[in-house]
Amino acid sequence: MTTNDSETATGGAVGRYAELQALVAGMAADFEKFYKDGNKAAGTRVRNAMQELKAFAQTVRNEVTELKNSTTKETA
């Protein structure tokens, strides 16, 4: 990571959560267009957004593991 651990642990959590909310909120219109109206192009956008969300989730999982392990090593 490019930031230090204390910065990531405090400000990073808020930033990552805001990113997650923005990703999900950005999908809302396309979800509605696909599921309500049957718009196939919106379905493609939903699939792409879900793939982006999956990649984001993996990044967050890796960061959490890294922070957890670095904290464990410091206290041991």
GROMACS elastic network, one bead per residue, 0.5 to 0.9 nm:
[ bonds ]
;  ai    aj funct       b0    kb
    1     4     6  0.74941   500
    1     5     6  0.84883   500
    1     8     6  0.88687   500
    1    63     6  0.81516   500
    3     6     6  0.84285   500
    3     7     6  0.65208   500
    3     8     6  0.63585   500
    4     7     6  0.55038   500
    4     8     6  0.62710   500
    4     9     6  0.86853   500
    5     8     6  0.50382   500
    5     9     6  0.59541   500
    5    10     6  0.86521   500
    5    67     6  0.69615   500
    5    70     6  0.84866   500
    5    71     6  0.89625   500
    6     9     6  0.50636   500
    6    10     6  0.62927   500
    6    11     6  0.83902   500
    6    12     6  0.89338   500
    7    10     6  0.54339   500
    7    11     6  0.56554   500
    7    12     6  0.64483   500
    8    11     6  0.57544   500
    8    13     6  0.67450   500
    8    63     6  0.89769   500
    8    67     6  0.85140   500
    9    12     6  0.56982   500
    9    13     6  0.60731   500
    9    67     6  0.76608   500
   10    13     6  0.58035   500
   10    14     6  0.72425   500
   11    14     6  0.54456   500
   11    15     6  0.62775   500
   11    16     6  0.86463   500
   12    16     6  0.58705   500
   12    17     6  0.83491   500
   13    16     6  0.52031   500
   13    17     6  0.60666   500
   13    18     6  0.85110   500
   14    17     6  0.51799   500
   14    18     6  0.61268   500
   14    19     6  0.86196   500
   15    18     6  0.50804   500
   15    19     6  0.61864   500
   15    20     6  0.86577   500
   16    20     6  0.62033   500
   16    21     6  0.86509   500
   16    60     6  0.77126   500
   17    21     6  0.61965   500
   17    22     6  0.85819   500
   18    21     6  0.50626   500
   18    22     6  0.61229   500
   18    23     6  0.86128   500
   19    22     6  0.50799   500
   19    23     6  0.61767   500
   19    24     6  0.86839   500
   19    56     6  0.89148   500
   20    23     6  0.51525   500
   20    24     6  0.62738   500
   20    25     6  0.85174   500
   20    53     6  0.78282   500
   20    56     6  0.79349   500
   20    57     6  0.84865   500
   21    24     6  0.52220   500
   21    25     6  0.59313   500
   21    26     6  0.83854   500
   22    25     6  0.50630   500
   22    26     6  0.59170   500
   22    27     6  0.87143   500
   23    26     6  0.51945   500
   23    27     6  0.66758   500
   23    49     6  0.76300   500
   23    50     6  0.89923   500
   23    52     6  0.83300   500
   23    53     6  0.68834   500
   24    27     6  0.53289   500
   24    28     6  0.68697   500
   24    49     6  0.84470   500
   24    50     6  0.88400   500
   24    53     6  0.79550   500
   25    28     6  0.54292   500
   25    29     6  0.82511   500
   26    29     6  0.71131   500
   26    30     6  0.81377   500
   26    49     6  0.84000   500
   27    30     6  0.55044   500
   27    31     6  0.60975   500
   27    32     6  0.87289   500
   27    45     6  0.81351   500
   27    46     6  0.64371   500
   27    49     6  0.66955   500
   27    50     6  0.84138   500
   28    31     6  0.51559   500
   28    32     6  0.62945   500
   28    33     6  0.86868   500
   28    46     6  0.88774   500
   29    32     6  0.52037   500
   29    33     6  0.61753   500
   29    34     6  0.86110   500
   29    42     6  0.84782   500
   30    34     6  0.59904   500
   30    35     6  0.84194   500
   30    39     6  0.85031   500
   30    41     6  0.86848   500
   30    43     6  0.69535   500
   30    44     6  0.89442   500
   30    45     6  0.67348   500
   30    46     6  0.60915   500
   31    34     6  0.52263   500
   31    35     6  0.59323   500
   31    36     6  0.80329   500
   31    42     6  0.70774   500
   31    43     6  0.72273   500
   31    45     6  0.87220   500
   31    46     6  0.63315   500
   32    35     6  0.53212   500
   32    36     6  0.54216   500
   32    37     6  0.72383   500
   32    38     6  0.88010   500
   32    42     6  0.85362   500
   33    36     6  0.55956   500
   33    37     6  0.50819   500
   33    38     6  0.64590   500
   33    39     6  0.56380   500
   33    40     6  0.85607   500
   33    41     6  0.89619   500
   33    42     6  0.60710   500
   33    43     6  0.79512   500
   34    37     6  0.55901   500
   34    40     6  0.62990   500
   34    41     6  0.78193   500
   34    42     6  0.52838   500
   34    43     6  0.52115   500
   34    44     6  0.88571   500
   34    46     6  0.80838   500
   35    38     6  0.55969   500
   35    39     6  0.77024   500
   35    42     6  0.89818   500
   35    43     6  0.81256   500
   36    39     6  0.81625   500
   37    40     6  0.89136   500
   38    41     6  0.89549   500
   38    42     6  0.82099   500
   38    43     6  0.80110   500
   39    42     6  0.53837   500
   39    43     6  0.65323   500
   40    44     6  0.64699   500
   40    45     6  0.87810   500
   41    44     6  0.51034   500
   41    45     6  0.64247   500
   41    46     6  0.86901   500
   42    46     6  0.61134   500
   42    47     6  0.86209   500
   43    47     6  0.62288   500
   43    48     6  0.86409   500
   44    47     6  0.50973   500
   44    48     6  0.62429   500
   44    49     6  0.85819   500
   45    48     6  0.50448   500
   45    49     6  0.60263   500
   45    50     6  0.84704   500
   46    49     6  0.50480   500
   46    50     6  0.60320   500
   46    51     6  0.85735   500
   47    50     6  0.50883   500
   47    51     6  0.62631   500
   47    52     6  0.87025   500
   48    51     6  0.50876   500
   48    52     6  0.62936   500
   48    53     6  0.86305   500
   49    53     6  0.61093   500
   49    54     6  0.85667   500
   50    54     6  0.61107   500
   50    55     6  0.86710   500
   51    55     6  0.63424   500
   51    56     6  0.86243   500
   52    55     6  0.51520   500
   52    56     6  0.61733   500
   52    57     6  0.85847   500
   53    57     6  0.60368   500
   53    58     6  0.85899   500
   54    57     6  0.50701   500
   54    58     6  0.62713   500
   54    59     6  0.87200   500
   55    58     6  0.51284   500
   55    59     6  0.63091   500
   55    60     6  0.87496   500
   56    59     6  0.50971   500
   56    60     6  0.62863   500
   56    61     6  0.86168   500
   57    60     6  0.51065   500
   57    61     6  0.60885   500
   57    62     6  0.86248   500
   58    62     6  0.61847   500
   58    63     6  0.86242   500
   59    62     6  0.51690   500
   59    63     6  0.62622   500
   59    64     6  0.86682   500
   60    63     6  0.50159   500
   60    64     6  0.60860   500
   60    65     6  0.85504   500
   61    64     6  0.51357   500
   61    65     6  0.61825   500
   61    66     6  0.85741   500
   62    65     6  0.51394   500
   62    66     6  0.60994   500
   62    67     6  0.85975   500
   63    66     6  0.50278   500
   63    67     6  0.60705   500
   63    68     6  0.83940   500
   64    67     6  0.51567   500
   64    68     6  0.59160   500
   64    69     6  0.84429   500
   65    68     6  0.50369   500
   65    69     6  0.60054   500
   65    70     6  0.84728   500
   66    69     6  0.52328   500
   66    70     6  0.60864   500
   66    71     6  0.85436   500
   67    70     6  0.51340   500
   67    71     6  0.60509   500
   67    72     6  0.84848   500
   68    71     6  0.52341   500
   68    72     6  0.61488   500
   68    73     6  0.87148   500
   69    72     6  0.50136   500
   69    73     6  0.61931   500
   69    74     6  0.86509   500
   70    73     6  0.51791   500
   70    74     6  0.62543   500
   70    75     6  0.88232   500
   71    74     6  0.51476   500
   71    75     6  0.63609   500
   71    76     6  0.86624   500
   72    75     6  0.53813   500
   72    76     6  0.61622   500
   73    76     6  0.51907   500
